[in-house]
Amino acid sequence: MTETKINDLAAKIKWDDNGLVPAIVQDAQSKEVLMMAYMNRESLQLSVQNGVTWFWSRSRNELWNKGATSGHTQRIVSMAYDCDGDTLLVKVEQNGPACHTGKYSCFFNQIQVQGEAAAGEQPKEDRFATLGKLESVIAERYAERPEGSYTTYLFDKGVDKILKKVGEEASEVIIAAKNKDNNELRSETGDLIFHLMVLLRERGLPLDDVIAEIESRHGKPTTNKMR
């Protein structure tokens, strides 16, 4: 981006009295909100030009490149500012935990709100909310790598191990269906979906992209492969 375009962008931002604007950082794949930090004009320019996040540290009074020392870098997928121009939204590919505590997201301190659904409950109108939650949990395991976690084990072993498990679970689904055992089929299908979602995270492919692919096919004529 040219200096002129950077200046045009900066002119659209409503900077506070200290020349800062809050930046919400979101995982582009899981959609989890990872952190909030501040940018000034220079860090915004560096972020746009380099494609990785730069912020302004209010405590140290200096620029900082996220992950420069920890290795937990953030590659920018997209950036936007809100209707008032006073907040930025930065969607990133997060490498490792986003929080300095080692947590995947800085927002891990839960507050119980009166009338809030009990833990684990999903809104009845969203029948696929559990998949979104699973995607977030898998992303958390990918970033934090907690010891003793099966998901951590899969990520540590790498894509070949994950692919082997996908193949095994797909075979189990076929066997369950052939046996006309719906209890077994339900269980094995759950295992297959889990391992597919682990594979998607390892490859950096959002579940939303898969859903969009399915939606793009809706209503289109199918190909007769026998012709």
N, C-alpha and C positions, 0 to 999 in steps of 0.2 A: 504494500500500500504506500502511495506517495505521501510526501510531507503535507501536500495540500489536502489530500483525503483524510489524513490523520487529524489535521486541524479542523476540517469540516465535521468529523466525528466528535472530536472533543467539544466543539461548540454546541452539539446537541445534548451533551451530558450536563445535568444540573449538579455541579460540584458543591460540596458543603463549604463552610467558612474556612476549612483547612485544606481545601482543594482536593477532597477525597470523595469517592463514591463507593457504596457497598457493592460487593460482587458475590452473588450466590453461585457456588460451584456444585454442579450436578453430574452424577455418573451418566454418561450418554447411553450406556447399555441398560443398566438396571433401573434408571430414573431416580435412584436414591440421592437425596440432598447430602452432600459430603461435608461442606464447610461454608463459612462466610468470612471474607476478608475484605480489605480495602484496596482500591487502586487509585493512583493519582494519574496525571496526564502521561508521565513518563512510563509508568508500569503498564498502562493501557497500550501505549505505543509499542513497547517491547513485546507484550503479549500478542498483539495483532501481527507484528512483523515476524516474530519467531515461532508462533504457533504453540507456545507453551506458556503456562501461567506465571506472571510476575505480579507482585503485590507491593504495597507500601506498609512497612511495619511501623505502627504508631508507637510501640514500646521502644524499639531500637532507633526509630527515626531514620530508616534507610530502606532502600529497595531490597526485595528478596525474591529469588527465583525458587518457586515451590519444588522441593525435592533435590535441590542442588547439593545438599550435604547428605540427606537421608537416602537419596535414590528414588524416593516415592514421587516421581514426576507426574505431571498432568499434561497430556497432549490435548490441545484444544480441538474439539470437533466443530463447535459453533459458538457464537457469541451474539447476544441481543441486549437491547436496553428496553425498559418498560415504557408505558405510555407517558409517564411524567419525566422520563429521562433521568430519574434519580436512583435507579438500581440496575445493575448488570446481571445477566444470567449467562454463566459460562458452562457449557456442556463439555465434558472431558473424557478421555480414556485415562483412568486412574491406574497408576502402577504402584501396587502395594497400598498400605493404609493411607488415608488422607489426614487422619488426626495424629498429632504429636504424641498421643498416649499409646499409639499402636492400634487404635480402633479403626475400622474401615471408614466410619463416618464420625464427625465430631458430635453429631446429635444422637447420642446413645443414652442420655439421662431422661428416662420416660417420666411423664407427669400424668397421673390418673385424673381424668376429667369426669365429673359427675354425669352419669348417663352414657358414658363411653362404653362401647361393646367390650365384653370380657376378652382377656388375652386369647388370641387364636380364633376368635369369631370373625367372620367375614360378612359384609353386607349381603343380605339375601338376594338383592337385585344384581349383584356382580358374581356370577357363577364361576368366573375364572380368576377371581382375586387371589386365590391360593397360589396360582402359578406366578403371579406377580410377586407375592411374598417369598415364594421359593427362589425366584430369580435373585431377589435381594439377599437372601441368606447365602446362596451360592457365591454371590459377588463378595459378601463379607468374608466367607471362608477363603476365597481366592486371595483377598488382600491380606488378611490377618494370619492365615495358616496356623490355626490353633492345634497344638499337639494332641494326638489321639483322635482327631476327627477323620472320619472316612473320606470326606470330601477333600480334606487336606492331602490325604494319602494319594487320591487320584490325581490331584494337580501336581504333586511332587513327582509322581511316576511319569507324568507326561501324556502326550496325546495318544501314543500307541496303546497304553494301558486303558485309557478312556475309550478308545475305539474298540478294543477287545471286549470291554464290558458292554458297550452298546450292542455289539454283535451277539454276545451271549444272551442278553436280555431280549433281543429281538427273536432269537431262537426259542426262548422260553415262552414268549407270547404265542408263537406259532404252535408250539406243543400244547399249550393250555387250550387254545382254540380248537385244535384237532381233537383233544380229549373231551370237548364240550363241557369243560369245567369253568363256569363263570367266576367262581371264587378265586381260582388260580389265575384266570385271565385278568381279573381286576388287579390282583396283587402284582403280577408280572408287567402289566401295562404301566402301573405306577412306577415300577423300577426302571422301565425303559424310558419313560418321560423324564425321570430324574437324571439319568445318565446322559440323555440327549441335551438336557439343559446345562449340565456340567461341560459337555463338549462345546456348546454354543459359547459359554463363558470363556473357555480356553482359547477359542478361535476369535473371540471378540465380536461375536455376531449377536445383536440384540434380538430377543424374542419378538419384539415389535416388528422387526424386519421380516421375520418368518410369517407373522400374521398378515403383514402388508402384502407379501407374496401370494398368500392364499386368497386374500381379498381381490388382488389384481386379476386372478383367474376366474372369479365369480362371473357367471353369465357368458363366458367366452366358450366358443365351440371346442370340443375336445378333438384331439388328433387321433385319427384312426391309424394306429401303427401297423395294422394288418394290410393296409394298401401298399 
